[in-house]
Amino acid sequence: MSARDGYRIADEPRPGPLDAWVVAPHWPLLSLMLAGPWLAWPWALFNSWAMGSPTKWKEHGLVLLALALPWPIAIGTWEALGPLGLSTDFRRALVLIPVIVVKLLVGYFLHSLQSGPFELREHFGGESKNGMMLVLAGFFLGPRLGIGSIPGLGLVLQ
């Protein structure tokens, strides 16, 4: 019987073949703030698979929810602001606020779900990579690549 077949703690991460590429959960959260969901959410999901997080399916569900929510939230906010007689430009600006809040909440919840397994993994000698270069690349290259400028996806990805 190998060590992998022995006693396991239920919430202990089970590292996969990509374990060498795990980063601390604060890097995808920072990339959400500086680059956007187009980088942060796939990175957080990759991180959960690489680390073998026991909460990876909850994380996938959160990302799917975050991809589905921006348009209903934006349309609902737009309609709720209609009777107030605000200018169109002001309404557009106000519609973005709840969408951004939901995206940041999803990023925070992803960070919270990954923090426990990551700290447990780190406690038992797991090493992690520094994600600063990817965050900076996303920050500087994202706008140049036109991320979020695809019609209909700007509200979701930017």
Contact map, one row per residue, 1 for C-alpha under 8 A:
11101100000000000000000000000000000000000000000000000000000000000000000000000000000000000000000000000000000000000000000000000000000000000000000000000000000000
11111100000000000000000000000000000000000000000000000000000000000000000000000000000000000000000000000000000000000000000000000000000000000000000000000000000000
11111110000000000000000000000000000000000000000000000000000000000000000000000000000000000000000000000000000000000000000000000000000000000000000000000000000000
01111111000000000000000000000000000000000000000000000000000000000000000000000000000000000000000000000000000000000000000000000000000000000000000000000000000000
11111110000000000000000000000000000000000000000000000000000000000000000000000000000000000000000000000000000000000000000000000000000000000000000000000000000000
11111111000000000000000000000000000000000000000000000000000000000000000000000000000000000000000000000000000000000000000000000000000000000000000000000000000000
00111111100000000000000000000000000000000000000000000000000000000000000000000000000000000000000000000000000000000000000000000000000000000000000000000000000000
00010111110100000000000000000000000000000000000000000000000000000000000000000000000000000000000000000000000000000000000000000000000000000000000000000000000000
00000011111100000000000000000000000000000000000000000000000000000000000000000000000000000000000000000000000000000000000000000000000000000000000000000000000000
00000001111100000000000000000000000000000000000000000100000000000000000000000000000000000000000000000000000000000000000000000000000000000000000000000000000000
00000000111110000000000000000000000000000000000000001100000000000000000000000000000000000000000000000000000000000000100000000000000000000000000000000000000000
00000001111111000000000000000000000000000000000000001100000000000000000000000000000000000000000000000000000000000000100110000000000000000000000000000000000000
00000000001111100000000000000000000000000000000000111100000000000000000000000000000000000000000000000000000000000000110110000000000000000000000000000000000000
00000000000111110000000000000000000000000000000000111100000000000000000000000000000000000000000000000000000000000000000000000000000000000000000000000000000000
00000000000011111110000000000000000000000000000001111000000000000000000000000000000000000000000000000000000000000000000000000000000000000000000000000000000000
00000000000001111110000000000000000000000000000011110000000000000000000000000000000000000000000000000000000000000000000000000000000000000000000000000000000000
00000000000000111111000000000000000000000000000001000000000000000000000000000000000000000000000000000000000000000000000000000000000000000000000000000000000000
00000000000000111111110000000000000000000000000011100000000000000000000000000000000000000000000000000000000000000000000000000000000000000000000000000000000000
00000000000000111111110000000000000000000000000001110000000000000000000000000000000000000000000000000000000000000000000000000000000000000000000000000000000000
00000000000000001111110000000000000000000000000001000000000000000000000000000000000000000000000000000000000000000000000000000011100000000000000000000000000000
00000000000000000111111000000000000000000000001001000000000000000000000000000000000000000000000000000000000000000000000000000001100000000000000000000000000000
00000000000000000111111100000000000000000000001001100000000000000000000000000000000000000000000000000000000000000000000000000011100000000000000000000000000000
00000000000000000000111110100000000000000000001000000000000000000000000000000000000000000000000000000000000000000000000000000001111000000000000000000000000000
00000000000000000000011111100000000000000000000000000000000000000000000000000000000000000000000000000000000000000010010000000001111000000000000000000000000000
00000000000000000000001111111000000000000001001000000000000000000000000000000000000000000000000000000000000000100110010000000000000000000000000000000000000000
00000000000000000000000111111100000000000000000000000000000000000000000000000000000000000000000000000000000000100000000000000000000000000000000000000000000000
00000000000000000000001111111110000000000000000000000000000000000000000000000000000000000000000000000000000000000000000000000000001100100000000000000000000000
00000000000000000000000011111111000000111011000000000000000000000000000000000000000000000000000000000000001000100000000000000000000000100000000000000000000000
00000000000000000000000011111111100000010000000000000000000000000000000000000000000000000000000000000000001100100000000000000000000000000000000000000000000000
00000000000000000000000001111111110000010000000000000000000000000000000000000000000000000000000000000000000000000000000000000000000000100000000000000000000000
00000000000000000000000000111111111110110000000000000000000000000000000000000000000000000000000000000000000000000000000000000000000000100110000000000000000000
00000000000000000000000000011111111110111000000000000000000000000000000000000000000000000000000000000001001000000000000000000000000000000000000000000000000000
00000000000000000000000000001111111100000000000000000000000000000000000000000000000000000000000000000001000000000000000000000000000000000000000000000000000000
00000000000000000000000000000111111100000000000000000000000000000000000000000000000000000000000000000000000000000000000000000000000000100110000000000000000000
00000000000000000000000000000011111111110000000000000000000000000000000000000000000000000000000000000000000000000000000000000000000000100111010000000000000000
00000000000000000000000000000011111111110000000000000000000000000000000000000000000000000000000000000000000000000000000000000000000000000000000000000000000011
00000000000000000000000000000011001111111000000000000000000000000000000000000000000000000000000000000010000000000000000000000000000000000000000000000000000111
00000000000000000000000000000000001111111100000000000000000000000000000000000000000000000000000000000000000000000000000000000000000000000000000000100000000011
00000000000000000000000000010011001111111110000000000000000000000000000000000000000000000000000000000000000000000000000000000000000000000100000000000000000000
00000000000000000000000000011111001111111111000000000000000000000000000000000000000000000000000000000000001000000000000000000000000000000000000000000000000000
00000000000000000000000000010001000011111111100000000000000000100000000000000000000000000000000000000000001000000000000000000000000000000000000000000000000000
00000000000000000000000000000000000001111111110000000000000000000000000000000000000000000000000000000000000000000000000000000000000000000000000000000000000000
00000000000000000000000000010000000000111111111000000000000000000000000000000000000000000000000000000000000000000000000000000000000000000000000000000000000000
00000000000000000000000010010000000000011111111100000000000000000000000000000000000000000000000000000000000001000000000000000000000000000000000000000000000000
00000000000000000000000000000000000000001111111110000001001100000000000000000000000000000000000000000000000000000000000000000000000000000000000000000000000000
00000000000000000000000000000000000000000111111111000000000000000000000000000000000000000000000000000000000000000000000000000000000000000000000000000000000000
00000000000000000000111010000000000000000011111111100000000000000000000000000000000000000000000000000000000000000000000000000000000000000000000000000000000000
00000000000000000000000000000000000000000001111111111011001000000000000000000000000000000000000000000000000000000100000000000000000000000000000000000000000000
00000000000000010100000000000000000000000000111111111001000000000000000000000000000000000000000000000000000000000000000000000000000000000000000000000000000000
00000000000000111111110000000000000000000000011111111000000000000000000000000000000000000000000000000000000000000000000000000000000000000000000000000000000000
00000000000011110110010000000000000000000000001111111000000000000000000000000000000000000000000000000000000000000000010010000000000000000000000000000000000000
00000000000011110010000000000000000000000000000111111101000000000000000000000000000000000000000000000000000000000000000000000000000000000000000000000000000000
00000000001111100000000000000000000000000000000111111111000000000000000000000000000000000000000000000000000000000100110000000000000000000000000000000000000000
00000000011111000000000000000000000000000000000000011111100000000000000000000000000000000000000000000000000000000000100000000000000000000000000000000000000000
00000000000000000000000000000000000000000000000100001111111000000000000000000000000000000000000000000000000000001100000000000000000000000000000000000000000000
00000000000000000000000000000000000000000000100110011111111100000000000000000000000000000000000000000000000000000000000000000000000000000000000000000000000000
00000000000000000000000000000000000000000000000000000111111110000000000000000000000000000000000000000000000000000000000000000000000000000000000000000000000000
00000000000000000000000000000000000000000000000000000011111111000000000000000000000000000000000000000000000000000000000000000000000000000000000000000000000000
00000000000000000000000000000000000000000000100100000011111111100000000000000000000000000000000000000000000001001000000000000000000000000000000000000000000000
00000000000000000000000000000000000000000000100000000001111111110000000000000000000000000000000000000000000000000000000000000000000000000000000000000000000000
00000000000000000000000000000000000000000000000000000000111111111000000000000000000000000000000000000000000000000000000000000000000000000000000000000000000000
00000000000000000000000000000000000000000000000000000000011111111100000000000000000000000000000000000000010001000000000000000000000000000000000000000000000000
00000000000000000000000000000000000000001000000000000000001111111110000000000000000000000000000000000000010000000000000000000000000000000000000000000000000000
00000000000000000000000000000000000000000000000000000000000111111111000000000000000000000000000000000000000000000000000000000000000000000000000000000000000000
00000000000000000000000000000000000000000000000000000000000011111111100000000000000000000000000000000000000000000000000000000000000000000000000000000000000000
00000000000000000000000000000000000000000000000000000000000001111111110000000000000000000000000000000110010000000000000000000000000000000000000000000000000000
00000000000000000000000000000000000000000000000000000000000000111111110000000000000000000000000000000000000000000000000000000000000000000000000000000000000100
00000000000000000000000000000000000000000000000000000000000000011111111100000000000000000000000000000000000000000000000000000000000000000000000000000000000000
00000000000000000000000000000000000000000000000000000000000000001111111110000000000000000000000000100000000000000000000000000000000000000000000000000000000000
00000000000000000000000000000000000000000000000000000000000000000111111111000000000000000000000000100100000000000000000000000000000000000000000000000000001100
00000000000000000000000000000000000000000000000000000000000000000001111111100000000000000000000000000000000000000000000000000000000000000000000000000000001100
00000000000000000000000000000000000000000000000000000000000000000001111111110000000000000000000000000000000000000000000000000000000000000000000000000000000000
00000000000000000000000000000000000000000000000000000000000000000000111111111000000000000000000001100000000000000000000000000000000000000000000000000000000000
00000000000000000000000000000000000000000000000000000000000000000000011111111100000000000000001101100000000000000000000000000000000000000000000000000000000000
00000000000000000000000000000000000000000000000000000000000000000000001111111110000000000000000000000000000000000000000000000000000000000000000000000000000000
00000000000000000000000000000000000000000000000000000000000000000000000111111111000000000000000000000000000000000000000000000000000000000000000000000000000000
00000000000000000000000000000000000000000000000000000000000000000000000011111111100000000000011001000000000000000000000000000000000000000000000000000000000000
00000000000000000000000000000000000000000000000000000000000000000000000001111111110000000011001000000000000000000000000000000000000000000000000000000000000000
00000000000000000000000000000000000000000000000000000000000000000000000000111111111000000000000000000000000000000000000000000000000000000000000000000000000000
00000000000000000000000000000000000000000000000000000000000000000000000000011111111000000000000000000000000000000000000000000000000000000000000000000000000000
00000000000000000000000000000000000000000000000000000000000000000000000000001111111111000010000000000000000000000000000000000000000000000000000000000000000000
00000000000000000000000000000000000000000000000000000000000000000000000000000111111111000000000000000000000000000000000000000000000000000000000000000000000000
00000000000000000000000000000000000000000000000000000000000000000000000000000011111110000000000000000000000000000000000000000000000000000000000000000000000000
00000000000000000000000000000000000000000000000000000000000000000000000000000000111111000000000000000000000000000000000000000000000000000000000000000000000000
00000000000000000000000000000000000000000000000000000000000000000000000000000000111111100000000000000000000000000000000000000000000000000000000000000000000000
00000000000000000000000000000000000000000000000000000000000000000000000000000000110111110110000000000000000000000000000000000000000000000000000000000000000000
00000000000000000000000000000000000000000000000000000000000000000000000000000000000011111110000000000000000000000000000000000000000000000000000000000000000000
00000000000000000000000000000000000000000000000000000000000000000000000000000000000001111111000000000000000000000000000000000000000000000000000000000000000000
00000000000000000000000000000000000000000000000000000000000000000000000000000000000000111111100000000000000000000000000000000000000000000000000000000000000000
00000000000000000000000000000000000000000000000000000000000000000000000000000000000001111111110000000000000000000000000000000000000000000000000000000000000000
00000000000000000000000000000000000000000000000000000000000000000000000000000100100001111111111000000000000000000000000000000000000000000000000000000000000000
00000000000000000000000000000000000000000000000000000000000000000000000000000100000000011111111100000000000000000000000000000000000000000000000000000000000000
00000000000000000000000000000000000000000000000000000000000000000000000000000000000000001111111110000000000000000000000000000000000000000000000000000000000000
00000000000000000000000000000000000000000000000000000000000000000000000000001000000000000111111111000000000000000000000000000000000000000000000000000000000000
00000000000000000000000000000000000000000000000000000000000000000000000001001100000000000011111111100000000000000000000000000000000000000000000000000000000000
00000000000000000000000000000000000000000000000000000000000000000000000001000000000000000001111111110000000000000000000000000000000000000000000000000000000000
00000000000000000000000000000000000000000000000000000000000000000000000000000000000000000000111111111000000000000000000000000000000000000000000000000000000000
00000000000000000000000000000000000000000000000000000000000000000000000011001000000000000000011111111100000000000000000000000000000000000000000000000000000000
00000000000000000000000000000000000000000000000000000000000000000000110011000000000000000000001111111110000000000000000000000000000000000000000000000000000000
00000000000000000000000000000000000000000000000000000000000000000000000000000000000000000000000111111111000000000000000000000000000000000000000000000000000000
00000000000000000000000000000000000000000000000000000000000000000000000000000000000000000000000011111111100000000000000000000000000000000000000000000000000000
00000000000000000000000000000000000000000000000000000000000000000100010000000000000000000000000001111111110000000000000000000000000000000000000000000000000000
00000000000000000000000000000000000010000000000000000000000000000100000000000000000000000000000000111111111000000000000000000000000000000000000000000000000000
00000000000000000000000000000001100000000000000000000000000000000000000000000000000000000000000000011111111100000000000000000000000000000000000000000000000000
00000000000000000000000000000000000000000000000000000000000000000000000000000000000000000000000000001111111110000000000000000000000000000000000000000000000000
00000000000000000000000000000000000000000000000000000000000001100100000000000000000000000000000000000111111111000000000000000000000000000000000000000000000000
00000000000000000000000000011001000000011000000000000000000000000000000000000000000000000000000000000011111111100000000000000000000000000000000000000000000000
00000000000000000000000000001000000000000000000000000000000000000000000000000000000000000000000000000001111111110000000000000000000000000000000000000000000000
00000000000000000000000000000000000000000000000000000000000000000000000000000000000000000000000000000000111111111000000000000000000000000000000000000000000000
00000000000000000000000000000000000000000001000000000000001001000000000000000000000000000000000000000000011111111100000000000000000000000000000000000000000000
00000000000000000000000011011000000000000000000000000000000000000000000000000000000000000000000000000000001111111110000000000000000000000000000000000000000000
00000000000000000000000000000000000000000000000000000000000000000000000000000000000000000000000000000000000111111111000000000000000000000000000000000000000000
00000000000000000000000000000000000000000000000000000010001000000000000000000000000000000000000000000000000011111111100000000000000000000000000000000000000000
00000000000000000000000010000000000000000000000100001010000000000000000000000000000000000000000000000000000001111111110000000000000000000000000000000000000000
00000000000000000000000110000000000000000000000000000000000000000000000000000000000000000000000000000000000000111111111000000000000000000000000000000000000000
00000000000000000000000000000000000000000000000000000000000000000000000000000000000000000000000000000000000000011111111100000000000000000000000000000000000000
00000000001110000000000000000000000000000000000000001100000000000000000000000000000000000000000000000000000000001111111110000000000000000000000000000000000000
00000000000010000000000110000000000000000000000000101000000000000000000000000000000000000000000000000000000000000111111111000000000000000000000000000000000000
00000000000000000000000000000000000000000000000000000000000000000000000000000000000000000000000000000000000000000011111111100000000000000000000000000000000000
00000000000110000000000000000000000000000000000000000000000000000000000000000000000000000000000000000000000000000001111111110000000000000000000000000000000000
00000000000110000000000000000000000000000000000000100000000000000000000000000000000000000000000000000000000000000000111111111100000000000000000000000000000000
00000000000000000000000000000000000000000000000000000000000000000000000000000000000000000000000000000000000000000000011111111111000000000000000000000000000000
00000000000000000000000000000000000000000000000000000000000000000000000000000000000000000000000000000000000000000000001111111100000000000000000000000000000000
00000000000000000000000000000000000000000000000000000000000000000000000000000000000000000000000000000000000000000000000111111100000000000000000000000000000000
00000000000000000000000000000000000000000000000000000000000000000000000000000000000000000000000000000000000000000000000011111110000000000000000000000000000000
00000000000000000000000000000000000000000000000000000000000000000000000000000000000000000000000000000000000000000000000011111111000000000000000000000000000000
00000000000000000001010000000000000000000000000000000000000000000000000000000000000000000000000000000000000000000000000001001111100000000000000000000000000000
00000000000000000001111100000000000000000000000000000000000000000000000000000000000000000000000000000000000000000000000001000111110000000000000000000000000000
00000000000000000001111100000000000000000000000000000000000000000000000000000000000000000000000000000000000000000000000000000011111000000000000000000000000000
00000000000000000000001100000000000000000000000000000000000000000000000000000000000000000000000000000000000000000000000000000001111110000000000000000000000000
00000000000000000000001100100000000000000000000000000000000000000000000000000000000000000000000000000000000000000000000000000000111111100000000000000000000000
00000000000000000000000000100000000000000000000000000000000000000000000000000000000000000000000000000000000000000000000000000000011111110000000000000000000000
00000000000000000000000000000000000000000000000000000000000000000000000000000000000000000000000000000000000000000000000000000000011111111000000000000000000000
00000000000000000000000000000000000000000000000000000000000000000000000000000000000000000000000000000000000000000000000000000000001111111100000000000000000000
00000000000000000000000000110110011000000000000000000000000000000000000000000000000000000000000000000000000000000000000000000000001111111110000000000000000000
00000000000000000000000000000000000000000000000000000000000000000000000000000000000000000000000000000000000000000000000000000000000111111111000000000000000000
00000000000000000000000000000000000000000000000000000000000000000000000000000000000000000000000000000000000000000000000000000000000011111111110000000000000000
00000000000000000000000000000010011000100000000000000000000000000000000000000000000000000000000000000000000000000000000000000000000001111111110000000000000000
00000000000000000000000000000010011000000000000000000000000000000000000000000000000000000000000000000000000000000000000000000000000000111111111000000000000000
00000000000000000000000000000000001000000000000000000000000000000000000000000000000000000000000000000000000000000000000000000000000000011111111100000000000000
00000000000000000000000000000000000000000000000000000000000000000000000000000000000000000000000000000000000000000000000000000000000000001111111110000000000000
00000000000000000000000000000000001000000000000000000000000000000000000000000000000000000000000000000000000000000000000000000000000000001111111111100000000000
00000000000000000000000000000000000000000000000000000000000000000000000000000000000000000000000000000000000000000000000000000000000000000011111111100000000000
00000000000000000000000000000000000000000000000000000000000000000000000000000000000000000000000000000000000000000000000000000000000000000001111111100000000000
00000000000000000000000000000000000000000000000000000000000000000000000000000000000000000000000000000000000000000000000000000000000000000000111111100000000000
00000000000000000000000000000000000000000000000000000000000000000000000000000000000000000000000000000000000000000000000000000000000000000000011111111100000000
00000000000000000000000000000000000001000000000000000000000000000000000000000000000000000000000000000000000000000000000000000000000000000000011111111100010011
00000000000000000000000000000000000000000000000000000000000000000000000000000000000000000000000000000000000000000000000000000000000000000000000001111100111111
00000000000000000000000000000000000000000000000000000000000000000000000000000000000000000000000000000000000000000000000000000000000000000000000001111110110001
00000000000000000000000000000000000000000000000000000000000000000000000000000000000000000000000000000000000000000000000000000000000000000000000001111111110000
00000000000000000000000000000000000000000000000000000000000000000000000000000000000000000000000000000000000000000000000000000000000000000000000000001111110000
00000000000000000000000000000000000000000000000000000000000000000000000000000000000000000000000000000000000000000000000000000000000000000000000000000111111100
00000000000000000000000000000000000000000000000000000000000000000000000000000000000000000000000000000000000000000000000000000000000000000000000000011111111111
00000000000000000000000000000000000000000000000000000000000000000000000000000000000000000000000000000000000000000000000000000000000000000000000000111111111111
00000000000000000000000000000000000000000000000000000000000000000000011000000000000000000000000000000000000000000000000000000000000000000000000000010001111111
00000000000000000000000000000000000010000000000000000000000000000010011000000000000000000000000000000000000000000000000000000000000000000000000000010001111111
00000000000000000000000000000000000111000000000000000000000000000000000000000000000000000000000000000000000000000000000000000000000000000000000000110000111111
00000000000000000000000000000000000111000000000000000000000000000000000000000000000000000000000000000000000000000000000000000000000000000000000000111000111111
